[in-house]
Amino acid sequence: PLRDSEWVTGEPSHLIRIALYGVRGPIEAAGEKWDREMPGQRHLADSDLAAALSYLRRAFGHRESLITAAAVAKERKANGKRTEPWTVAELLGEK
């Protein structure tokens, strides 16, 4: 579902938050519904996460903007006390 996922090609901060802290519960990606949990990878360095996420945003023929290590660091700092994966409602600000 990463090929045409709006989570990959959409708002970069959503993708960064998912990569750092994970996501759980019902989520739709590329028209498919999922109800699983993806663990976060906050143990990775900002530059490593930025490289992986940038690859995703440029793979499959997409031409989305690159993710910088500074953008990852900003999200990490803003959500540093977080211990649980995100829900879709939280990511979209619908708490």
N, C-alpha and C positions, 0 to 999 in steps of 0.2 A: 504493500500500500504506500510505500514511499515515493514511487514513481510520479504520481500525480496528486500527492497529498498537499492540501492547503496548509498543513502544519509545517511542511518543509518549505513551500514557496511563499507562504504568507508572512505575517509579522515576525521578524527575526527574534524578538524577545521571547515569544512563545516557544520557539524551537530551542533557544538557549536554556530556558527554564526547564523544559522537558529533559534535555540532555543532562543538566546538572542534578535535578531532583527526581526525575521520573514522572510517570503519569499513571493514574489508575482509574478504573471504572469505565463506564460506557464512553466510547469515543468513536467518531466517524472519520475515516481517512480514505480519500480517493473513492468515496461512495460506498465503502465497506464499513460495517459496524463491528466494533471490537469491544469486548468487556474483559480485559485482562490488565495486568500490571506490568509496566516496563520500569525496571530499576534505573535510578540515576547514576551518573558517572562522575560525580563531583570530585572523586579522587584523582581524576586526570588534570593535567596542567591546563591553564587557560588557552595557551597556544595550541595544544593538542586538540582540545574540544573545538576551537575555532577552525582548525584545519579540517577536521572531520565534518563539521556542519557546513563549511564552505563547499566541500566536495559534494555533499548531498544537494546543496542549492544550485550546483552547476551540473550535476549528473542528469541523465535521462533527457538530455536536450534542453534543460532549463537554463536560463541566463539570469538568475536572481543575484542580488548583491552578495558579496562575500561577508562572512562573519569575522570580526576582528577579535584578537585576544583581549583588547580593551573592552569590547562589548560584553564578552563573557565575564570578565572581572567585575564589570559594573553590576551585572545580574547576580553574580555570586555575592558581592558585598551587600546589595539591596535585600537579598533573601537569605543571608548567611545563617540565621538561626533556624531556618526551616529544616525539618527532619523527615517529613512525609512527602510522598509523591503528590503532584498536583492533580486536581480534577479539572475537567473541561470547564466547568462553571467558574472555578477560581482563575484559570488562565484567561478566560474571557471577561473577567471582572463582574461576574453575575452572582457572586457569593450569595 
